[in-house]
Amino acid sequence: MHKLGKLAFWTLAVLFVPMAAAAETGAGSDPSWGYALGAGLAVGLAGLGCGIGQGLTAGNTTAGIARNPGAAGNMFTNFILGMVLIESIAIYGLVIGLLLQGKIS
């Protein structure tokens, strides 16, 4: 739990320190900063989630094939289908990020 608290603290620090610096200089008065933050978070979190999902899927498929090599054909088909569906989430995040980026003037 201690590591999770540190992770949360540093994540918030990385997010809010630049905002405080921008507010100090008056550069944060542009209302489009929220779109830029949203675009970055959409792409970043989608990529993070997809990376975790793909790693778990690949690891579990490899372990399953190692336990039962005779079922490799069926597992590989399901593996490829799962990877395609996981990757579609990253593409949705990219599309949302590009749409938000288009709103910045």
C-alpha positions in Angstrom: 0.0 0.0 0.0 3.0 2.3 0.7 4.2 2.0 -2.9 0.7 2.8 -4.2 0.6 6.0 -2.1 4.0 7.0 -3.5 2.8 6.4 -7.0 -0.3 8.4 -6.5 1.7 11.3 -5.0 4.2 11.5 -7.8 1.5 11.2 -10.4 -0.4 14.1 -8.9 2.8 16.1 -8.5 3.8 15.6 -12.2 0.3 16.7 -13.2 -0.2 19.7 -11.0 3.3 21.3 -10.8 3.2 22.4 -14.4 -0.3 23.7 -14.0 0.8 25.8 -10.9 3.7 27.2 -12.9 1.4 28.1 -15.8 -1.1 29.8 -13.5 1.7 31.8 -11.9 2.8 33.3 -15.2 -0.7 33.8 -16.6 -0.2 31.2 -19.3 -3.0 29.0 -18.0 -5.7 31.5 -19.0 -6.1 29.7 -22.3 -9.3 27.5 -22.0 -8.0 24.8 -24.3 -5.5 23.4 -21.8 -8.2 20.9 -20.8 -8.5 19.5 -24.3 -4.7 19.0 -24.4 -4.7 17.3 -21.1 -7.6 15.1 -22.1 -6.0 14.1 -25.4 -2.8 13.1 -23.6 -4.6 11.1 -21.0 -6.8 9.4 -23.6 -3.9 8.1 -25.5 -1.7 7.4 -22.5 -4.2 5.5 -20.5 -5.5 3.6 -23.5 -1.9 2.6 -24.3 -1.2 1.6 -20.7 -4.3 -0.5 -20.5 -3.6 -2.2 -23.8 0.0 -3.0 -22.8 -1.1 -4.6 -19.6 -3.9 -6.6 -21.3 -1.6 -7.8 -24.1 1.1 -8.8 -21.7 -1.4 -10.8 -19.6 -2.9 -12.4 -22.7 0.5 -13.4 -24.2 1.8 -14.7 -20.9 -1.3 -16.8 -20.2 -1.4 -18.2 -23.7 2.2 -19.1 -23.6 1.7 -20.9 -20.2 -1.3 -22.7 -21.6 0.5 -23.9 -24.7 3.4 -25.1 -22.5 1.0 -27.1 -20.4 -0.9 -28.6 -23.3 0.9 -28.4 -26.6 -1.9 -30.3 -28.4 -4.3 -27.4 -27.9 -1.9 -24.8 -29.4 -4.0 -24.3 -32.5 -7.2 -23.4 -30.7 -5.3 -21.3 -28.2 -3.5 -19.4 -30.9 -6.7 -18.5 -32.7 -8.2 -17.2 -29.5 -4.9 -15.4 -28.7 -5.0 -13.5 -32.1 -8.7 -12.6 -31.7 -8.0 -11.3 -28.1 -5.0 -9.2 -29.3 -7.1 -7.6 -32.0 -9.8 -6.7 -29.6 -7.4 -5.3 -27.1 -5.6 -3.3 -29.8 -8.9 -1.8 -30.8 -9.1 -0.1 -27.4 -5.8 1.7 -28.2 -7.1 2.8 -31.5 -10.2 4.2 -29.8 -8.0 6.1 -27.4 -6.0 7.5 -30.4 -9.2 8.6 -32.2 -10.5 10.4 -29.1 -7.1 12.0 -28.6 -7.0 13.3 -32.2 -10.6 14.6 -31.9 -9.7 16.5 -28.7 -6.5 17.8 -30.4 -8.6 19.1 -33.2 -10.6 21.3 -30.7 -7.4 23.2 -29.7 -7.2 26.4 -31.6 
